[in-house]
Amino acid sequence: MPADTLPLDLRRRFFAEEIEAVARLRTPALREALATVPRERFLPPGPWVTLGDVDLLSPGRHISTPDADPARVYHNIGIAIDPTRQLFNGQPSTLATWIDALAPAPGQRVVHIGAGLGYYTAVMAQMVGPRGRVIAYEVDAALAAAARENLAIYPWVDVRSDDASSPLDADFDAMLVNAGVTHPLDSWLDRLLVGGRLLLPLTSAMPAMGATIGKGLGWLVTRASAADFTARVAGIVAVYCAVGLRDERLSERIGKSMMAGPMKWQSVTRLRRDAHEAGDACWLHDERFCLSA
């Protein structure tokens, strides 16, 4: 039996409206992109292995859809890109919340790190339109090649098989880091325009998950002026650890900082880059950056 009797275009729109309600989205263009971009185009052929809220940290609990009806993917669930490596096309409400915080607008330049097969890259490409530009990084060469093919309908998207540690070739308005890192790179912060926004998941690796999944906090960093960056918590995250963008010393420090509890991390208002001694106001202090009250 088919998963749904609704035409697929109406099913996508219902999905977009449901994510808008669940994630309390504020950006109409994001809702429209979710209602327009075909998620199944950016997935392996079905049936699909799915990941729900209760499965996130329980690898053995993943289940498969009963068939390959595209309507199956229009729920608030992660869909496996490669279940053997715990690689999933992320949960829509989480990624939509992050994109909503970045609020890409027509004509803007966006960087997406950890593009996978390109679904959320396509969502942001739809939002910035052909006058904008999206640079998508994917460190896995096979995934990058597939994403390049999937995104060929968006000529303003440039897919690069890289870990995004090399210098950026332009300034940008928004950056989505879709993998767990331990620190922002100077090249990212230097290229962020005034008023630009960076969604940065800082995570501590979890040994029980084979160090492939990390847990921590997503941070929304905004460049307030040439020298000043604001920062606020965008939510607790459990996400695949980025390749080439981690410092194990900082990974351990992030875990300890998390133990200070929400009162401490919710007091953070700034990302500092100036040299200073660690103090009570510092939530995560490093010689390269500091998240501070």
Order of alpha helices (4+ residues) and beta strands (2+ residues): alpha-alpha-beta-beta-beta-beta-alpha-beta-alpha-beta-alpha-beta-beta-alpha-beta-beta-beta-alpha-alpha-beta-beta-beta
